[in-house]
Amino acid sequence: MNQSEQNTGTLPMRAMKEVPEPKGGAVAVVALVKKQGRVSGYKLSDGRVVSKEEGVALARNGEISGVGISSRKGNEYLKSLPDGQEDNNLGNLPTVKE
């Protein structure tokens, strides 16, 4: 077991489809964009608002830190990496309307 797995536990990490390595200068998700109560995108720390698909592509390229990629019913979305802190989970972030 590596240090990351000891700190975060392996089960939540295994539930993710991918865990990209962030590049230097990667941005963070600071809010969820919702349309009719459903997440449709992400607001990033550099002020950009991107769709779920764009967010997944950026994360896959290492441009968003602190997230992994999960999939449900064929739809990919971002999920917070488990770090033992509840306040920085994507579900606990503020929301903005589309």
N, C-alpha and C positions, 0 to 999 in steps of 0.2 A: 504494500500500500504506500503510495507516495504522499508527500506532505499535504498536497491539496485535498486528496481523498480523506486524510485524517481530519482535516479542518472542516470539511463540508459534508462528509458522508458520501457513500457511493451511490445509494439508491436514487436520490434526486438527480445526480449527474447522469446516471444510466437512462433516465427517462427522457433525456434530450437526444435529439437526432444528431446534432453537431454542437461542439463547443469550440468556436473559432478563437484563435490567438489574436488579441488586439494589437494593432501596430502602435508605435509612438504617435501621440497626437490624436488618438481615437477619442471620439465624443461619447457622451452618455445619454441615455434616455431620461428626460426630466419630466415628461407628462405623456399621458395616453390621449390620443385623439379618438373620440367616440362619435358614432352616428347611430341614432336610434338605440342607444344603450350598448352598442357593440363596438369593440375596438376596431378602428379602421386605419389607424396609423400611429405614428410616434412623433413627439416633439423632442428635438435633440438639444443638447447643451449649447450648440452654436447658433440656435435660433431657427434652424430649418424644421419644417414639418414634412414628414415623408409618409407614404403609404406603408401598409404592412409589408407588401412585396418589396418595396425599396428598402425598408428597414432590414429585412432578411438579407437582401443582396449586400447592403453595406456591412452588416455584421459578418457575413461570410467572407468579405474582403478585409476583415480586421479593422474596420472603420468605426465600430461601436464597441465599447468596452462593457463588461459586466453582464453580458447576456449570452445565452445559448439559443439554439434553434430547435424548436419542437414542431411536431406535426399532428394535426387531428383531422381525420376524414380527408386527408390529402391536402389540407391547407397548412402552410408553414407560417409560424409566428415566432416572435421573440419571447423568451422566458428569462427571468432573473437567474443568475448563477447563485446557488445557495451559499450563503456566507454567515449564517447564524443571526443576521440582523433583519428584522421585519420591516423597518422603516424605508429601506431602499428597494423592496420588492416592487416590481412593475405594478402589481395590483394595488399597492398603497400610494402610488404617485398621484398627483393631481390630474384631473382630466380637462381637456378642452374640447369644445364642440367643433365638428367639421364645418 
